[in-house]
């Protein structure tokens, strides 16, 4: 699952050309110029004409990927042994434009957590507040790019062959590397998971940018977990256009001296592993049998995700995530009496563990998990 990034030769002197040859998640995008027809490169200015798309984007996980994500901010501020700085790598995807970063990294010293900074002459104050905005995807050099060429209108658009392909998304969503010398791991392997799965021929946009009123939606709903409680209504709005990757179905009920109920759960709709991306993400499924009095008499649970040892050495300890289309069964058993029972099945997806929620003091500031599936079935033993 893991691949180790071969380190570049270490130099005290600046070598920007060498630095810019590194993977996209280890550098900002190239500086851009304001194309003809635009007043500036902010998403807010784009929204003056593209009102619907802008309104969708403003509620998106892309728009909330920097300052509006308390969990990400907490990770950025987490102290590292020796005072190392790895923020520069994280910002390259969360505020990817050169113009969004007050200082630019032009090299490293002894290790990757010792960046060499210079004042950034391209910085536009406040632009970082937009996180992953329109320009991050739609600007190259001084050209607006898209899936087709447009010569007429307020501005021109150049067709970019990679636009609308996994290759384009993978600039950030395929960032999988281990830096053993600084005990750092980055495990965003969604691009490779998609490429190795049964939906490899379908672009990411077919699921993540569904058509709404004839236009590709710019919600970028991701896992449909709001970054903050105040965004719950926004997630509810976009949820009507997305499907959860996991499906759960009742498979069988059997009676005898011992009764049992079984379900089948499947990664039916995600074209990548489930969950994917941040290794903190997880899914929990529970099956519970209630008596007529509402008392729990039997319960089974399964936790789905990956777990790492982070110290003193990064090591994958467990990974039971679901491959695309993979299905599994789960059962609960109990000793029945002559009464009616209720089976309750719940599925929860999470973005941060209770342990880390408390460690970062994020209680009430983030939504750690959401329940996205509930089944209640009456079971009568005759």
Secondary structure, DSSP 8 states (H G I E B T S, - for coil): ---B-------SS--HHHHHTS-GGGS--------TT-S-S-HHHHTTT-HHHHHHHHTSTTTTSSTT-HHHHHHHH---GGG---HHHHHHHHS-SGGG-SEEEEEESSSTTSEEEEE-TT--TTGGGGSS-HHHHHEETTEEEESS-B-SSSS-BEE-TTTTSHHHHHHHHEEEEEEGGGTEEEEEEHHHHHHTSTTTTS-THHHHT-EETTEE-----TT---SSGGGHHHHHHHHTT---SEEEEEEEEE-SSSEEEEEEEEE-S-SS-BS-SSTT-EEEEEEEEE-TTS-EEEEEEEEEEEEEE-SSS-EEEEE--B-TT-EEEEEEEE---SSEEEEEEEEEEESS-HHHHHHTT-TTTS--EEEEEEEEEEEE--
